[in-house]
Amino acid sequence: MFVVAIGLHTVLAERELLLLQPLFWVGPRNRVGVRARDMERKPRRKGEDYEWRLTRELQKHGLFTLRIADFSSRKLGYPDLIVVKNGKAMFIEAKYRADDRHILIPIERYEKMKRVEEITGARIILCVLYRSIGDWRCIDIDNYTWRTNRHIVYTRNHITEKGVSPNKLTELL
């Protein structure tokens, strides 16, 4: 399979070619097509991919992990994952950063998660995967760097210094 850059204007209008050119492939008998999985991914879909990656990572370390996948759960303020080990539970909010930007959680979402924490008695953990580090770092959601009028802010340095890897996550239970 390879990217086709020449001669596609006979298949599509030229303006569509400019938008979709790198997504084309040549299949059997030289048929041109588009792979749906190569379409530009929506940010929410990317987030789901990293939630699944974290789920698999936690399962390797013997934790029972359940992903909350319903869109309404996001509106209600539920974190992304529920993790259980030896009768103790915790909620995990998963984030990914391709660069070194801060993690910002809106105040409303933070307060909803805190209500969930109060009702259930389970801790809420923020797990962040920075591409430059290549590993997850997990930190208690109350261990933020600073708070503004609109966001709870976690800096990269704070997360990498204070955070633990998923294999040590049971220490936070």
C-alpha positions in Angstrom: 0.0 0.0 0.0 1.4 3.4 -0.8 0.2 7.0 -1.1 -0.9 8.1 -4.5 -0.1 11.7 -5.5 -0.2 11.6 -9.3 -3.2 11.2 -11.5 -6.0 11.4 -8.9 -7.6 14.4 -10.4 -9.4 12.1 -12.8 -11.1 10.5 -9.8 -11.9 13.6 -7.7 -12.4 17.2 -8.3 -9.1 19.1 -7.8 -10.1 20.9 -4.6 -11.1 17.5 -3.0 -7.8 16.1 -4.1 -5.9 18.8 -2.1 -7.9 18.0 1.0 -7.7 14.2 0.8 -4.6 13.5 -1.2 -2.5 11.8 1.6 -5.4 9.6 2.6 -5.6 7.6 -0.6 -4.2 4.2 -1.1 -4.1 1.8 -4.0 -5.6 -1.6 -3.4 -6.0 -4.8 -5.4 -6.3 -4.3 -9.2 -5.1 -0.7 -8.8 -8.4 0.5 -7.2 -8.1 3.8 -5.4 -9.8 4.1 -2.0 -9.8 5.9 1.3 -9.2 4.1 4.6 -11.7 5.4 7.2 -9.3 4.8 10.0 -6.9 7.2 8.4 -9.3 10.1 8.3 -8.4 12.9 10.6 -9.3 11.8 14.1 -11.5 14.0 16.3 -10.0 15.0 19.7 -12.5 13.0 21.6 -11.7 9.9 19.6 -8.0 10.4 20.2 -8.7 10.7 23.9 -10.6 7.4 23.8 -7.6 5.7 22.2 -5.3 6.8 25.0 -7.9 5.8 27.6 -7.8 2.3 26.1 -4.0 2.4 26.2 -4.0 3.3 29.9 -6.6 0.6 30.6 -4.4 -2.1 29.1 -1.4 -0.7 31.0 -3.3 -0.9 34.3 -4.5 -4.4 33.5 -0.9 -5.6 33.1 -0.3 -4.6 36.7 -3.2 -6.7 38.0 -5.8 -3.9 38.3 -9.4 -4.4 37.3 -10.2 -1.5 35.0 -13.6 -0.4 33.6 -13.8 2.4 31.1 -16.8 4.7 31.3 -17.6 5.2 27.6 -20.9 7.0 27.6 -20.9 10.6 26.3 -23.5 11.5 29.0 -20.9 10.5 31.6 -18.8 13.3 30.5 -21.6 15.8 31.0 -22.3 14.3 34.5 -18.6 14.8 35.4 -17.6 11.1 35.8 -13.9 10.4 35.3 -12.8 8.2 32.4 -11.9 4.9 34.2 -12.8 3.0 37.3 -10.0 0.9 38.8 -10.4 -1.7 41.5 -7.8 -3.7 43.4 -8.4 -5.7 46.6 -11.8 -4.2 47.3 -10.5 -0.6 47.0 -11.6 1.6 44.1 -10.3 4.7 42.4 -11.4 6.9 39.5 -9.0 7.9 36.8 -9.1 10.9 34.5 -6.8 10.2 31.5 -5.1 13.0 29.5 -2.6 13.0 26.7 -0.2 15.8 25.6 1.9 15.7 22.4 3.8 18.8 23.7 4.7 20.2 27.1 1.5 22.3 27.7 -0.2 22.4 31.1 -3.2 20.2 31.8 -6.3 22.4 32.3 -9.4 21.0 33.9 -12.5 23.3 33.9 -13.6 24.2 37.4 -17.1 22.9 36.8 -15.7 19.4 35.8 -13.3 19.4 38.7 -16.2 20.2 41.2 -18.4 17.4 39.6 -15.5 14.9 40.0 -15.0 16.1 43.6 -18.8 15.4 44.3 -18.3 11.9 42.9 -15.3 11.4 45.2 -17.4 12.5 48.2 -20.3 10.2 47.4 -18.3 7.1 46.6 -15.3 7.6 48.9 -13.0 6.6 46.1 -10.0 8.8 45.2 -9.7 10.5 41.8 -6.4 10.3 40.1 -5.2 12.3 37.0 -3.0 10.2 34.7 -1.2 12.0 32.0 0.9 10.7 29.1 3.4 13.2 27.7 4.8 12.1 24.4 8.2 13.5 25.3 8.4 11.2 28.4 6.7 8.2 26.8 5.2 6.9 30.0 2.1 7.7 32.1 2.4 9.8 35.3 -0.4 9.6 37.8 -1.1 12.2 40.5 -4.0 12.8 42.9 -6.5 15.3 41.4 -6.2 17.5 44.5 -2.4 17.9 44.0 -2.7 20.7 41.4 -0.2 23.4 40.7 -2.6 26.4 40.9 -6.3 27.3 40.5 -7.7 30.1 38.3 -11.2 31.4 38.1 -12.0 29.0 35.2 -9.5 26.1 35.5 -7.5 23.8 37.7 -3.9 23.8 36.3 -1.3 21.0 36.5 2.1 21.9 35.0 4.2 19.3 33.2 7.1 19.7 35.8 4.7 19.2 38.7 3.2 16.1 37.2 6.5 14.5 36.3 8.1 15.3 39.7 5.1 14.4 41.9 3.4 11.8 39.7 4.0 8.0 39.9 4.0 5.5 37.1 0.9 3.1 36.7 2.8 0.2 38.2 3.0 2.2 41.5 -0.6 3.3 41.3 -1.6 0.9 44.0 0.3 3.1 46.4 -2.3 5.8 45.8 -5.2 3.4 46.8 
